Amino acid sequence: MLFKIILMASIFLFAFQLLAQQQTIRIATLEYPPFIYSDGNQVKGPIVEKVKDVFSRLGVAVIIYIFPITRGLLMVNDGDVDAYFSLKRTPERERELLFTNEPLIRQSFVFFVKKESKIEWDGNIETIKDYKIGVVSNTSYGNIFDGYLENSIIVNTDTAQSFELNFKKLIAGRIDLVINSYDVGKYLLEKLNAENDVIALFPPVEIINSYLAFTRTKDHTELARQYDYILANEND
């Protein structure tokens, strides 16, 4: 009898531990101020709080880590983390990851130039395609700009490892333009005390949604469905 009690208690404890494991997921993200940023050992920002709130309503605890873009994407592809945010949808990424349907954020992507620059932009790629444009590795800038790169309409690019480094290159005159989210660009320019030295060109290249995506190494289909349901009602 005592053996049965011990056995049942062990089974119950194992089931409880398994359930607890199922209720906690690990998520990778990137340094993307003012929306996502590290503060000591904490990951903060409005998008971080939005993600935490959605999963909290689902009864799922989340542990969020900031990694460089390349490493974070590799981790979610390999299943070392359960999800990644925020990502723009591309055909290649959709083959590798399970994207949610509800966007986390909608951003205008624009070109930034030095204030004294003579570069003009009216939405016609022919006006800027020969200038050196700063981009960040493993970053999608939406279907329009990505298409310019894939079809070799734009070939004169300079790749940096971070958005901030890209702007430092622009300020130093090493590149002619930077493509970036307008909000993130303005934040970084203020941080670099260069908000009066660099301007944004309009119209936007594209207005783009970004999403949370789950790894395909585990079956998160139902969790993605529930996540979309919560976020859809919140966005209404």
C-alpha positions in Angstrom: 0.0 0.0 0.0 2.8 2.4 1.0 4.5 1.5 -2.3 1.4 2.4 -4.3 1.1 5.7 -2.4 4.7 6.6 -3.2 4.2 5.5 -6.8 1.1 7.7 -7.2 2.8 10.6 -5.6 5.7 10.3 -7.9 3.4 10.1 -10.9 1.5 13.2 -9.7 4.7 15.1 -9.1 6.0 14.1 -12.6 2.7 15.2 -14.2 2.8 18.5 -12.3 6.4 19.2 -13.3 5.5 18.3 -17.0 2.6 20.7 -16.8 4.7 23.4 -15.4 7.2 23.0 -18.2 4.5 23.2 -20.7 3.3 26.5 -19.2 6.7 28.2 -19.6 8.2 29.1 -23.0 11.5 30.8 -23.9 11.4 33.6 -26.4 14.3 35.4 -28.1 14.2 39.0 -29.3 16.6 41.7 -30.4 17.8 45.1 -29.1 15.3 47.4 -30.8 14.8 50.5 -28.7 12.5 52.2 -27.9 10.2 49.1 -28.5 12.6 46.4 -27.0 15.6 47.1 -24.9 17.7 45.7 -22.1 17.8 47.4 -18.7 20.3 45.5 -16.5 19.1 41.9 -16.4 15.6 42.8 -17.6 14.1 43.0 -21.0 11.8 46.0 -21.3 9.8 48.0 -23.8 6.1 48.3 -25.0 6.4 45.4 -27.3 7.9 43.2 -24.6 5.0 44.1 -22.2 2.5 43.4 -25.0 3.9 39.9 -25.5 4.0 39.2 -21.8 0.4 40.3 -21.3 -0.9 38.1 -24.1 0.8 35.0 -22.7 -0.1 35.9 -19.2 -3.8 35.8 -20.2 -3.2 32.3 -21.6 -1.6 31.2 -18.4 1.8 30.8 -20.0 4.9 32.2 -18.4 7.6 33.6 -20.7 11.3 34.0 -20.3 12.6 36.6 -22.8 16.2 36.9 -23.9 17.9 39.5 -26.1 20.4 38.2 -28.7 22.0 39.6 -31.8 19.7 39.1 -34.7 21.7 36.3 -36.4 22.0 34.3 -33.2 18.4 34.7 -32.2 17.1 33.6 -35.5 19.4 30.5 -35.4 18.2 29.6 -32.0 14.5 29.7 -32.9 15.1 27.8 -36.2 17.0 25.1 -34.2 14.4 25.0 -31.4 16.7 26.3 -28.7 14.0 28.8 -28.0 10.2 28.5 -28.6 9.6 31.8 -30.4 11.1 35.0 -31.6 9.8 38.6 -32.0 9.4 40.9 -33.8 9.9 39.6 -37.3 8.7 40.7 -40.7 7.2 37.9 -42.8 9.2 36.7 -45.8 8.7 33.5 -47.8 11.9 32.0 -46.5 11.1 32.8 -42.9 7.6 31.3 -43.3 9.1 28.1 -44.5 11.2 27.9 -41.4 8.9 29.3 -38.7 5.3 29.3 -37.7 4.2 32.9 -37.9 1.3 34.3 -35.9 -1.4 36.2 -37.9 -1.8 39.2 -35.6 0.9 41.9 -35.9 2.7 43.1 -32.8 3.8 46.4 -34.4 3.2 48.4 -37.6 6.1 50.6 -38.7 7.1 53.1 -41.5 10.4 52.3 -43.0 12.2 55.3 -44.4 15.5 56.5 -45.8 17.7 58.6 -43.5 20.3 61.0 -44.9 22.6 63.7 -43.5 20.9 67.0 -43.3 23.2 68.7 -45.8 22.8 65.8 -48.3 21.5 66.7 -51.8 19.8 63.3 -52.2 16.2 63.5 -53.1 13.6 60.7 -52.8 10.1 60.7 -54.3 9.4 57.0 -54.1 11.2 56.2 -57.4 14.1 53.8 -56.7 16.0 55.2 -59.7 16.7 58.4 -57.8 18.7 56.6 -55.0 19.8 53.2 -56.3 23.4 54.2 -57.1 24.1 55.6 -53.6 25.6 53.5 -50.8 22.8 52.3 -48.5 23.4 51.1 -45.0 21.6 47.9 -44.0 21.8 45.5 -41.0 22.7 41.8 -41.5 19.8 39.3 -41.5 17.2 42.1 -41.5 14.2 42.3 -43.7 13.0 45.7 -44.7 9.8 44.6 -46.3 8.9 43.2 -49.7 9.6 46.3 -51.7 13.2 47.0 -50.5 14.0 43.3 -50.2 12.9 42.9 -53.8 15.2 45.7 -54.9 18.1 43.7 -53.3 17.0 40.3 -54.6 16.6 41.6 -58.2 19.9 43.5 -58.0 18.2 46.8 -58.5 20.1 48.0 -55.5 23.6 46.5 -55.3 25.6 49.2 -53.5 25.0 48.3 -49.8 27.0 48.4 -46.7 26.2 45.8 -44.0 26.4 46.6 -40.3 25.8 44.4 -37.3 23.4 46.8 -35.5 21.1 49.6 -36.2 23.1 52.0 -34.1 26.3 51.2 -35.9 24.5 51.9 -39.2 23.7 55.4 -38.1 27.2 56.0 -36.8 28.5 55.2 -40.3 26.0 57.6 -41.8 27.0 60.4 -39.5 30.7 59.7 -40.3 30.0 60.0 -44.0 30.9 56.4 -44.8 27.5 55.7 -46.3 25.0 57.9 -48.1 21.6 56.6 -46.7 20.3 54.3 -44.0 17.0 52.5 -44.3 15.3 52.0 -40.9 12.1 52.1 -39.0 11.3 55.8 -38.6 10.6 55.5 -34.8 13.7 53.4 -34.1 15.8 55.8 -36.2 14.6 58.9 -34.4 15.3 57.2 -31.1 18.8 56.2 -32.0 19.6 59.7 -33.5 18.6 61.3 -30.2 20.8 58.8 -28.3 23.7 59.8 -30.6 23.0 63.5 -30.2 22.6 63.6 -34.0 18.9 64.4 -34.3 19.8 67.8 -35.9 22.3 66.3 -38.2 20.2 63.6 -39.9 16.8 63.8 -41.5 14.2 61.2 -42.7 13.1 61.2 -46.4 9.4 60.7 -47.3 7.3 59.0 -48.5 8.1 55.8 -46.6 9.6 53.0 -48.6 6.9 50.7 -47.1 4.7 50.5 -44.0 5.3 47.1 -42.6 3.8 44.7 -39.9 6.0 42.7 -37.7 5.0 39.5 -35.8 5.9 36.8 -33.3 6.9 33.5 -34.8 7.3 30.1 -33.2 9.8 27.4 -33.9 8.7 24.5 -36.1 10.8 22.0 -34.1 7.9 21.7 -31.7 4.1 21.8 -32.3 3.0 25.3 -31.1 0.0 25.4 -33.5 -2.6 25.6 -30.8 -0.6 28.1 -28.7 -0.3 30.3 -31.9 -4.0 30.1 -32.4 -4.8 31.1 -28.8 -2.2 33.9 -29.0 -3.8 35.3 -32.2 -7.3 35.1 -30.5 -6.2 37.2 -27.5 -4.2 39.7 -29.6 -7.0 40.1 -32.2 -9.5 41.0 -29.4 -6.9 43.4 -27.9 -6.3 45.1 -31.3 -10.1 45.6 -32.0 
